[in-house]
């Protein structure tokens, strides 16, 4: 009988597991003037560290898969000694780094969000300290010389036009291990949090106070935390762990006690909170109080090199996975009571681990966990309702993985992954790679599970710093999305701009829903204020909402179509340009949805500037 149960379980696992192959990311249309190298799979994604002169082109500390031009395809950027930017068009990536004049300075990591609320996500890059190490950890310029890096902010003007801002002086925070974007005070403006390596003890919060007349961002340091214990802060993971509506920050550390900074802007539960306009402390450190400080590594504390929040048990609160250079941890959140359940779920690992990404890779309705490793293959733990998780289908390729970015880059509804990596030091036997782009091929097997994707847009289109705003930041960072399944169960996701080892997942939200062909309803808890209730704004969208579709939800407006689709035919072409010209000339009254589609520069007006952007979009897409 036991043997029969085991056979049934194995069959179920095979039917519900994800399968990955590496896709060709150094083909001629991805990397120019290069020759592909054969791999046993017949498909390939990265250069082998074997004297290839272009090896540095795929080395990366961090990366992003974000739709920067709002064409529906997730674009790719990553960096190390140099940075590269690729426009995604129908699942094919084109290197436009030089042609669009995008900053090629390397980076320690990257995150993205709309800092000026102009409707287009920006890129935040941070630098290494000027010191000697492998590759000097410096910017390698076009003159084949090394020079130090500056912290850069690439402001997205739309249509792949970026303005480069040097947003922190070289003397300020010279070596950043990690940064993130968060609207900590809920004023509708994205702020910056940072971990400084220099001194090994600093955590900072910078308030976004808008932009000067020449376009430079105005940042105000409003919070810092100092603990002189000789430990190094490595990275951070942002999420609303206590469900009060404001995001908190977990900081893994090397040979020290990890930190959990609880945001004091809101206190209470999400439907009954008190807003603190000027709390005595913007954040308080509560890791030990919540039993997630992780002081068990050789009696010295944690060796934390990455962390990620995700609701793996579908109980509507976020759980924490910690990547260590030692024993990794899975902390289950049971109403702010955290329990180490690593062994319970068979995900105990004692390898050198960097970064992690939650995602439903097999679309069965349960979050899976991709954990990055340095000297062995990455672990892909397939989650399910039971505690019997398996890593049998982990990717087989070796890389010094730095992080994992989960996103559906080819729009087929199945989560893919970009895995930034570096040269493996003293590697084990076998071929080694740097950064890898994985295509999820689960649906090419017998997999038939369904999915839903959501893209959220906040309503705010300016920087005001006027207290708890009734409009969310444009990227909707901090929003919590809950779907009600047809069987009465729930799933939840949160838009987060900072996790892993210095990166973030896509801004779009992905749900696997198993065999269900629809969901009952969608709930969005926006990071903004409902003026009537004086509580967090919550919007309900009744279904059934059909599966295997991507939906756009705009705050205070609801479901909308495609930006630029003026005639609502699900395409953006010359006919939409003509329709928009007619609209501008005649000033006819139109629906809110069509008005939103025509407002290409997100300023709540339709004029000649929107026509210009739409013409550019049609010509170059």
C-alpha positions as CSV (number, residue, x, y, z in Angstrom):
1,X,0.0,0.0,0.0
2,X,2.8,2.4,0.9
3,X,4.6,1.6,-2.3
4,X,1.4,2.3,-4.3
5,X,1.1,5.7,-2.5
6,X,4.6,6.6,-3.4
7,X,4.1,5.6,-7.0
8,X,1.0,7.8,-7.1
9,X,2.8,10.7,-5.5
10,X,5.7,10.4,-8.0
11,X,3.3,10.4,-10.9
12,X,1.5,13.5,-9.5
13,X,4.9,15.2,-9.1
14,X,5.9,14.4,-12.7
15,X,2.5,15.8,-14.0
16,X,2.7,19.0,-11.9
17,X,6.4,19.9,-12.1
18,X,8.0,22.6,-14.2
19,X,10.5,21.8,-16.9
20,X,13.1,24.3,-18.0
21,X,15.4,24.5,-20.9
22,X,18.0,27.2,-21.5
23,X,17.0,29.4,-24.4
24,X,19.5,31.0,-26.9
25,X,20.3,34.4,-25.5
26,X,23.6,34.8,-27.4
27,X,22.1,34.3,-30.8
28,X,22.8,36.9,-33.4
29,X,19.7,39.0,-32.6
30,X,20.6,39.1,-28.9
31,X,24.4,39.6,-29.0
32,X,25.8,41.1,-32.1
33,X,28.8,39.7,-33.9
34,X,29.1,36.5,-31.9
35,X,29.0,32.8,-32.6
36,X,26.8,30.5,-30.6
37,X,28.3,27.6,-28.7
38,X,26.7,24.2,-28.7
39,X,25.3,22.7,-25.5
40,X,24.0,19.3,-24.9
41,X,20.4,20.5,-24.7
42,X,20.5,21.9,-28.2
43,X,19.5,25.2,-26.8
44,X,21.8,27.6,-25.0
45,X,21.8,30.9,-23.2
46,X,25.2,32.1,-22.0
47,X,28.9,32.1,-22.8
48,X,31.0,29.4,-21.4
49,X,33.8,30.7,-19.2
50,X,36.5,29.2,-21.4
51,X,38.5,32.0,-22.9
52,X,35.5,33.5,-24.8
53,X,36.5,37.1,-25.5
54,X,32.8,38.2,-25.1
55,X,32.4,36.5,-21.7
56,X,32.1,39.8,-19.9
57,X,29.0,40.7,-21.9
58,X,26.9,38.2,-19.9
59,X,28.4,38.8,-16.4
60,X,25.9,40.4,-14.1
61,X,25.3,41.2,-10.5
62,X,21.7,42.1,-11.0
63,X,19.0,42.4,-13.7
64,X,15.5,43.6,-14.5
65,X,12.7,42.3,-16.7
66,X,10.4,45.4,-16.9
67,X,8.2,46.8,-19.7
68,X,10.0,50.1,-20.0
69,X,8.3,51.2,-23.3
70,X,4.7,49.9,-22.3
71,X,4.4,47.8,-25.4
72,X,3.4,44.7,-23.5
73,X,6.8,42.9,-23.7
74,X,9.2,42.8,-20.8
75,X,12.5,44.4,-21.6
76,X,15.8,43.2,-20.1
77,X,18.6,45.2,-18.5
78,X,21.5,43.9,-16.4
79,X,25.0,45.0,-15.4
80,X,28.4,44.4,-13.8
81,X,31.5,46.0,-15.2
82,X,29.2,47.3,-17.9
83,X,25.4,47.5,-18.3
84,X,23.3,46.4,-21.2
85,X,19.8,47.2,-22.3
86,X,17.7,45.0,-24.6
87,X,14.3,45.8,-26.1
88,X,12.0,42.8,-26.1
89,X,9.8,42.5,-29.2
90,X,7.6,39.4,-29.3
91,X,10.1,37.4,-27.2
92,X,13.2,38.4,-29.2
93,X,15.7,40.7,-27.5
94,X,17.5,43.5,-29.4
95,X,20.6,45.3,-28.0
96,X,19.7,49.0,-28.1
97,X,22.2,50.1,-25.4
98,X,24.3,52.3,-27.7
99,X,21.6,53.3,-30.2
100,X,19.5,54.9,-27.5
101,X,22.4,56.4,-25.6
102,X,21.7,54.4,-22.5
103,X,24.2,54.6,-19.6
104,X,26.6,51.6,-20.0
105,X,28.2,52.1,-16.5
106,X,28.3,48.9,-14.6
107,X,26.3,48.3,-11.4
108,X,26.1,46.3,-8.2
109,X,22.4,45.9,-8.6
110,X,19.2,47.3,-10.2
111,X,15.7,48.0,-9.2
112,X,12.9,49.8,-11.1
113,X,9.9,52.0,-10.4
114,X,8.3,55.2,-11.6
115,X,10.1,57.8,-9.3
116,X,8.6,60.9,-11.1
117,X,5.1,59.4,-11.7
118,X,5.2,60.1,-15.4
119,X,3.9,56.7,-16.3
120,X,7.2,55.1,-17.4
121,X,9.3,53.0,-15.0
122,X,12.8,54.3,-14.2
123,X,16.0,52.4,-13.4
124,X,18.0,52.7,-10.1
125,X,21.6,51.6,-10.4
126,X,24.1,51.6,-7.6
127,X,27.9,51.4,-7.7
128,X,30.8,49.5,-6.3
129,X,33.4,51.0,-4.0
130,X,36.7,51.9,-5.7
131,X,38.9,49.1,-4.5
132,X,41.0,46.2,-5.8
133,X,39.2,42.9,-6.3
134,X,38.3,40.5,-9.1
135,X,37.7,42.6,-12.3
136,X,38.5,45.6,-10.0
137,X,34.7,46.0,-9.5
138,X,35.0,49.2,-11.5
139,X,33.4,50.6,-14.6
140,X,35.3,49.5,-17.7
141,X,34.8,52.3,-20.2
142,X,35.1,52.5,-24.0
143,X,38.7,53.5,-23.8
144,X,39.6,50.2,-22.2
145,X,40.4,51.8,-18.8
146,X,38.9,51.4,-15.4
147,X,37.3,54.3,-13.4
148,X,35.0,54.5,-10.4
149,X,31.3,54.3,-10.7
150,X,28.6,56.8,-9.6
151,X,25.2,56.0,-8.4
152,X,22.9,56.6,-11.3
153,X,19.2,57.0,-11.8
154,X,17.9,56.5,-15.4
155,X,14.8,58.6,-15.7
156,X,12.5,57.1,-18.4
157,X,11.0,59.7,-20.6
158,X,9.1,57.2,-22.7
159,X,9.9,55.7,-26.1
160,X,13.3,54.4,-24.8
161,X,14.5,57.9,-23.9
162,X,16.4,57.9,-20.6
163,X,17.8,60.9,-18.8
164,X,20.8,60.0,-16.6
165,X,20.9,61.5,-13.1
166,X,23.8,61.2,-10.7
167,X,21.5,61.1,-7.7
168,X,24.1,60.7,-4.8
169,X,27.5,62.3,-4.5
170,X,30.5,60.1,-4.8
171,X,31.4,60.9,-1.2
172,X,27.9,59.8,0.0
173,X,27.4,56.1,0.5
174,X,30.5,55.1,-1.6
175,X,29.8,51.4,-1.5
176,X,26.2,50.3,-1.6
177,X,25.4,46.6,-1.2
178,X,21.7,47.0,-2.0
179,X,18.9,49.4,-2.6
180,X,15.1,49.3,-3.0
181,X,12.1,51.4,-3.8
182,X,9.3,51.9,-1.4
183,X,6.6,54.5,-0.7
184,X,7.4,54.3,3.1
185,X,5.2,57.3,4.0
186,X,2.4,56.6,1.6
187,X,2.4,60.0,0.0
188,X,2.3,58.5,-3.5
189,X,5.9,59.1,-4.2
190,X,8.6,56.3,-4.3
191,X,11.4,56.7,-1.9
192,X,14.8,55.0,-1.8
193,X,16.2,52.6,0.9
194,X,19.9,51.7,0.9
195,X,22.4,49.4,2.6
196,X,25.9,50.8,2.9
197,X,28.8,48.3,3.0
198,X,31.3,50.9,4.1
199,X,31.4,50.8,7.9
200,X,29.3,47.7,7.9
201,X,26.5,49.1,10.0
202,X,24.3,51.5,8.1
203,X,20.7,51.4,6.8
204,X,19.3,54.5,5.2
205,X,15.9,55.9,4.0
206,X,15.8,58.7,1.5
207,X,12.6,60.6,1.0
208,X,11.7,61.6,-2.6
209,X,11.1,65.4,-2.5
210,X,10.6,65.8,-6.2
211,X,12.8,67.2,-8.9
212,X,14.7,70.5,-9.3
213,X,14.3,72.8,-12.3
214,X,17.1,71.1,-14.1
215,X,15.6,67.7,-13.5
216,X,17.7,66.4,-10.7
217,X,16.0,64.4,-8.0
218,X,15.8,65.9,-4.5
219,X,16.5,63.3,-1.8
220,X,16.3,63.9,1.9
221,X,17.9,61.4,4.4
222,X,15.1,60.9,6.9
223,X,16.2,57.7,8.7
224,X,19.4,55.7,9.4
225,X,20.2,52.8,11.7
226,X,23.6,52.1,13.2
227,X,24.7,49.0,15.1
228,X,28.4,48.8,15.7
229,X,28.8,45.0,15.8
230,X,31.3,44.6,13.0
231,X,28.9,42.8,10.7
232,X,28.1,43.5,7.1
233,X,24.6,44.3,5.8
234,X,24.3,42.4,2.5
235,X,20.9,43.0,1.0
236,X,17.3,43.7,1.7
237,X,13.8,42.3,1.1
238,X,10.8,44.6,1.1
239,X,7.2,43.6,1.9
240,X,4.2,44.4,4.2
241,X,4.9,41.5,6.5
242,X,2.4,42.6,9.2
243,X,-0.6,43.3,6.8
244,X,-1.1,46.9,8.0
245,X,-0.8,48.5,4.6
246,X,2.8,49.9,4.7
247,X,5.8,48.0,3.5
248,X,8.5,46.8,5.9
249,X,12.2,45.9,5.2
250,X,14.2,42.8,6.1
251,X,18.0,43.1,6.0
252,X,20.1,39.9,5.9
253,X,23.6,40.4,7.3
254,X,27.0,38.6,7.2
255,X,28.1,37.3,10.6
256,X,25.5,39.3,12.4
257,X,22.0,39.5,13.7
258,X,19.6,40.1,10.8
259,X,17.3,43.2,10.9
260,X,13.6,43.6,10.4
261,X,12.5,47.2,10.1
262,X,8.9,47.6,10.9
263,X,7.3,50.7,9.2
264,X,5.5,52.9,11.7
265,X,3.5,54.9,9.2
266,X,0.4,52.7,9.6
267,X,-0.4,50.5,12.7
268,X,-3.2,48.0,13.1
269,X,-4.8,45.7,10.5
270,X,-5.3,46.6,6.9
271,X,-9.0,47.5,7.5
272,X,-8.5,49.3,10.8
273,X,-5.3,51.3,10.8
274,X,-4.0,54.4,12.5
275,X,-2.0,56.8,10.3
276,X,1.1,58.4,12.0
277,X,2.0,61.6,10.1
278,X,5.2,62.0,12.1
279,X,6.0,58.9,14.2
280,X,8.8,59.2,16.7
281,X,10.7,56.5,14.7
282,X,10.0,56.0,11.1
283,X,11.1,52.3,11.5
284,X,11.7,50.1,14.5
285,X,13.9,47.0,14.4
286,X,11.9,43.9,15.5
287,X,13.8,40.8,14.0
288,X,14.6,39.2,17.4
289,X,11.1,40.0,18.6
290,X,9.7,38.0,15.6
291,X,12.3,35.2,15.8
292,X,13.7,35.8,12.3
293,X,17.1,37.3,13.2
294,X,18.7,34.0,12.3
295,X,21.6,33.8,14.8
296,X,22.2,30.1,14.4
297,X,25.1,30.0,11.9
298,X,28.2,28.7,13.7
299,X,27.3,30.8,16.7
300,X,28.3,33.9,14.7
301,X,24.9,34.9,13.3
302,X,23.6,34.7,9.8
303,X,25.5,34.6,6.5
304,X,22.6,36.2,4.7
305,X,23.1,36.8,1.0
306,X,19.5,37.3,-0.1
307,X,15.9,37.1,0.9
308,X,12.4,37.1,-0.6
309,X,8.9,37.3,0.7
310,X,6.0,35.2,-0.6
311,X,2.7,33.7,0.6
312,X,3.6,30.0,-0.1
313,X,0.8,28.6,2.1
314,X,-2.0,30.8,0.7
315,X,-3.0,32.1,4.1
316,X,-2.8,35.8,3.1
317,X,0.3,36.7,5.0
318,X,3.8,36.8,3.5
319,X,6.4,34.2,4.5
320,X,10.2,34.7,4.3
321,X,12.9,32.7,2.6
322,X,16.5,33.5,3.6
323,X,19.5,32.6,1.3
324,X,22.6,32.0,3.4
325,X,26.2,31.0,2.8
326,X,25.3,28.1,5.0
327,X,21.9,26.8,6.0
328,X,19.1,28.4,4.2
329,X,15.8,29.2,6.1
330,X,12.1,29.2,5.4
331,X,10.2,31.2,8.0
332,X,6.4,30.7,8.0
333,X,4.4,33.7,9.0
334,X,1.5,32.8,11.2
335,X,0.2,36.2,12.0
336,X,3.6,37.8,12.8
337,X,4.6,34.6,14.6
338,X,7.5,33.2,12.6
339,X,8.5,29.5,12.6
340,X,11.5,27.9,10.9
341,X,9.9,25.2,8.7
342,X,12.9,24.5,6.4
343,X,13.1,20.9,7.4
344,X,9.3,20.4,7.3
345,X,9.2,21.4,3.6
346,X,12.3,19.6,2.6
347,X,14.1,22.7,1.4
348,X,17.0,22.6,3.7
349,X,20.2,23.6,1.9
350,X,23.7,24.1,3.1
351,X,25.3,25.4,-0.1
352,X,26.6,28.9,-0.9
353,X,23.3,30.6,-1.8
354,X,22.6,34.0,-3.3
355,X,19.2,35.4,-3.9
356,X,15.8,33.7,-4.4
357,X,12.5,34.2,-6.3
358,X,9.0,33.0,-5.4
359,X,6.8,32.2,-8.4
360,X,4.2,29.6,-9.5
361,X,6.3,28.1,-12.1
362,X,3.9,25.2,-12.9
363,X,0.7,27.3,-12.6
364,X,-0.8,24.8,-10.1
365,X,-2.0,27.6,-7.6
366,X,0.9,27.2,-5.1
367,X,4.1,29.3,-5.0
368,X,7.3,27.5,-5.9
369,X,10.8,28.7,-4.8
370,X,13.9,29.2,-7.0
371,X,17.0,29.4,-4.8
372,X,20.3,30.5,-6.4
373,X,23.6,28.7,-5.6
374,X,27.2,29.5,-6.4
375,X,29.0,26.2,-6.7
376,X,26.2,23.7,-7.4
377,X,23.1,24.0,-9.6
378,X,20.3,26.2,-8.5
379,X,17.4,24.7,-6.5
380,X,13.9,24.8,-7.9
381,X,11.6,23.6,-5.1
382,X,8.1,22.8,-6.3
383,X,5.5,23.8,-3.7
384,X,2.1,22.1,-3.2
385,X,-0.5,21.7,-0.5
386,X,1.6,19.2,1.4
387,X,5.1,19.5,2.9
388,X,6.6,17.1,0.3
389,X,8.4,19.6,-1.9
390,X,10.9,18.4,-4.4
391,X,13.9,19.9,-6.2
392,X,14.1,17.0,-8.8
393,X,13.5,19.4,-11.7
394,X,16.1,22.0,-10.7
395,X,18.0,23.6,-13.7
396,X,21.1,21.5,-14.6
397,X,23.5,24.3,-15.5
398,X,26.2,25.6,-13.3
399,X,26.7,29.3,-12.7
400,X,27.9,31.6,-9.9
401,X,24.3,32.7,-9.5
402,X,23.8,36.2,-8.1
403,X,20.0,36.4,-8.1
404,X,16.8,35.1,-9.8
405,X,14.4,37.4,-11.6
406,X,11.0,35.7,-12.2
407,X,8.9,37.0,-15.1
408,X,7.0,35.9,-18.2
409,X,9.2,37.4,-20.9
410,X,7.5,35.7,-23.9
411,X,3.9,36.3,-22.7
412,X,2.8,32.7,-22.8
413,X,1.5,32.8,-19.2
414,X,4.3,30.6,-17.8
415,X,7.0,32.2,-15.6
416,X,10.4,32.3,-17.0
417,X,13.6,33.4,-15.3
418,X,16.6,35.6,-15.9
419,X,19.5,34.4,-13.7
420,X,22.4,36.9,-13.5
421,X,25.7,35.2,-12.7
422,X,29.5,35.7,-12.5
423,X,32.6,33.7,-13.1
424,X,32.8,30.7,-10.8
425,X,35.9,30.7,-8.6
426,X,37.5,27.2,-8.2
427,X,34.5,25.6,-9.8
428,X,33.6,21.9,-9.8
429,X,34.1,19.8,-12.9
430,X,31.9,20.5,-15.9
431,X,30.9,23.5,-18.1
432,X,30.3,26.7,-16.4
433,X,28.2,29.7,-17.4
434,X,27.5,33.3,-16.4
435,X,24.0,34.8,-16.8
436,X,21.3,32.5,-18.0
437,X,17.9,33.2,-19.5
438,X,15.5,30.3,-18.9
439,X,12.3,29.6,-20.9
440,X,9.6,27.7,-19.0
441,X,8.6,24.8,-21.3
442,X,6.1,23.2,-18.9
443,X,3.2,23.7,-21.4
444,X,5.3,21.8,-24.0
445,X,4.9,18.7,-21.9
446,X,1.5,17.5,-20.6
447,X,1.0,20.6,-18.5
448,X,-2.4,22.3,-19.0
449,X,-2.7,24.5,-15.9
450,X,-4.2,28.0,-16.3
451,X,-3.1,31.4,-15.3
452,X,-3.9,35.1,-14.9
453,X,-1.6,38.1,-15.1
454,X,-2.3,41.6,-13.8
455,X,-0.6,44.9,-14.5
456,X,-1.5,47.7,-12.0
457,X,-1.2,51.4,-12.5
458,X,-1.5,53.9,-9.6
459,X,-3.4,57.2,-10.2
460,X,-0.8,59.8,-9.0
461,X,1.0,61.8,-11.7
462,X,3.1,64.2,-9.7
463,X,5.3,64.5,-6.6
464,X,3.6,66.4,-3.7
465,X,4.7,65.0,-0.3
466,X,1.4,65.8,1.2
467,X,0.8,63.1,3.7
468,X,-1.2,59.9,3.1
469,X,-2.2,60.3,-0.5
470,X,-5.5,59.2,-2.0
471,X,-3.6,58.2,-5.1
472,X,-0.9,55.5,-5.3
473,X,2.5,55.8,-7.0
474,X,2.3,55.1,-10.7
475,X,4.1,51.7,-10.5
476,X,1.6,50.6,-7.7
477,X,4.6,49.4,-5.7
478,X,3.3,48.3,-2.3
479,X,-0.1,47.1,-3.7
480,X,-1.4,43.8,-2.4
481,X,-3.5,41.7,-4.9
482,X,-5.8,38.9,-3.7
483,X,-7.7,36.5,-6.0
484,X,-10.7,34.6,-4.8
485,X,-10.7,31.1,-6.5
486,X,-13.8,29.4,-7.6
487,X,-13.4,26.8,-4.8
488,X,-13.4,29.6,-2.1
489,X,-9.6,29.6,-1.5
490,X,-7.4,32.6,-1.9
491,X,-4.0,33.6,-3.3
492,X,-2.1,36.8,-2.7
493,X,0.8,38.7,-4.3
494,X,2.5,42.0,-3.5
495,X,4.3,44.4,-5.9
496,X,7.8,44.6,-4.5
497,X,10.8,46.6,-5.7
498,X,13.7,45.1,-3.7
499,X,14.5,41.4,-2.9
500,X,16.9,38.6,-3.5
501,X,20.6,39.7,-3.8
502,X,20.1,43.2,-5.3
503,X,17.3,42.9,-7.9
504,X,13.5,42.5,-8.1
505,X,11.0,40.5,-10.0
506,X,8.7,41.9,-12.7
507,X,6.2,44.6,-11.7
508,X,3.4,42.6,-13.3
509,X,1.7,40.0,-11.1
510,X,1.3,36.4,-12.1
511,X,-1.1,33.8,-10.7
512,X,-1.3,30.1,-11.5
513,X,-4.8,28.8,-11.0
514,X,-4.5,25.1,-11.8
515,X,-7.5,23.6,-13.7
516,X,-9.8,26.5,-13.0
517,X,-10.9,28.4,-16.1
518,X,-11.7,31.6,-14.2
519,X,-11.4,33.3,-10.8
520,X,-14.3,34.5,-8.7
521,X,-13.0,38.0,-8.0
522,X,-10.0,40.2,-7.6
523,X,-9.2,42.4,-4.6
524,X,-6.6,45.2,-4.8
525,X,-5.4,46.9,-1.6
526,X,-3.8,50.0,-3.0
527,X,-1.0,51.8,-1.1
528,X,-3.3,54.9,-0.8
529,X,-6.1,56.4,1.3
530,X,-9.8,55.9,0.9
531,X,-11.2,59.4,1.7
532,X,-14.6,58.1,2.8
533,X,-13.4,55.4,5.2
534,X,-10.1,57.0,6.2
535,X,-8.5,53.6,5.7
536,X,-6.5,51.8,3.1
537,X,-8.2,52.0,-0.3
538,X,-9.6,48.6,-1.3
539,X,-11.1,47.9,-4.8
540,X,-13.2,44.8,-5.6
541,X,-13.5,43.5,-9.2
542,X,-16.3,40.9,-9.5
543,X,-16.0,38.0,-11.9
544,X,-15.9,35.5,-13.1
545,X,-12.6,36.7,-14.6
546,X,-11.5,34.4,-17.3
547,X,-8.2,32.6,-17.2
548,X,-5.2,32.7,-19.6
549,X,-5.5,36.5,-20.0
550,X,-3.5,39.5,-19.0
551,X,-5.5,42.4,-17.5
552,X,-4.7,46.0,-16.9
553,X,-6.2,47.6,-13.7
554,X,-5.9,51.4,-13.2
555,X,-6.6,52.8,-9.7
556,X,-10.0,54.5,-9.5
557,X,-10.8,53.4,-13.1
558,X,-10.7,49.6,-13.1
559,X,-10.1,47.3,-16.0
560,X,-8.7,49.0,-19.1
561,X,-7.4,47.9,-22.5
562,X,-4.1,48.7,-24.2
563,X,-2.3,52.1,-24.0
564,X,-2.6,53.8,-27.4
565,X,-5.5,51.6,-28.5
566,X,-7.9,54.4,-29.3
567,X,-10.3,52.4,-31.4
568,X,-10.4,49.5,-29.0
569,X,-9.5,46.7,-31.5
570,X,-6.7,45.3,-29.4
571,X,-4.0,46.6,-31.7
572,X,-2.0,49.8,-31.8
573,X,-1.4,51.1,-35.4
574,X,-2.0,54.0,-37.8
575,X,-5.8,53.8,-37.3
576,X,-5.3,54.7,-33.6
577,X,-3.1,57.7,-34.6
578,X,-5.9,58.9,-36.9
579,X,-8.5,58.4,-34.1
580,X,-6.4,60.3,-31.6
581,X,-5.9,63.2,-34.1
582,X,-9.6,63.4,-34.5
583,X,-10.1,63.3,-30.8
584,X,-7.7,66.2,-30.2
585,X,-9.2,68.3,-33.1
586,X,-12.8,67.7,-32.2
587,X,-12.6,67.4,-28.4
588,X,-15.4,64.9,-28.5
589,X,-16.5,63.3,-25.2
590,X,-15.1,59.8,-24.8
591,X,-15.2,57.1,-22.2
592,X,-12.7,57.1,-19.3
593,X,-11.0,54.0,-20.8
594,X,-10.5,55.6,-24.2
595,X,-9.3,58.8,-22.6
596,X,-6.8,56.8,-20.6
597,X,-5.6,55.0,-23.7
598,X,-5.0,58.3,-25.5
599,X,-3.1,60.0,-22.6
600,X,0.3,58.7,-23.6
601,X,2.3,61.0,-21.3
602,X,0.1,60.4,-18.3
603,X,-0.7,64.1,-17.5
604,X,-4.5,63.7,-17.6
605,X,-4.7,65.6,-20.9
606,X,-4.9,64.6,-24.6
607,X,-3.0,66.9,-26.9
608,X,-0.4,67.0,-29.7
609,X,2.3,65.6,-27.3
610,X,0.3,62.4,-27.0
611,X,0.0,62.2,-30.8
612,X,3.7,62.5,-31.1
613,X,4.3,59.7,-28.6
614,X,1.8,57.5,-30.4
615,X,3.3,58.1,-33.8
616,X,6.8,57.2,-32.5
617,X,5.4,54.0,-30.9
618,X,3.7,52.9,-34.2
619,X,6.8,53.6,-36.2
620,X,9.2,51.7,-34.0
621,X,7.2,48.8,-32.8
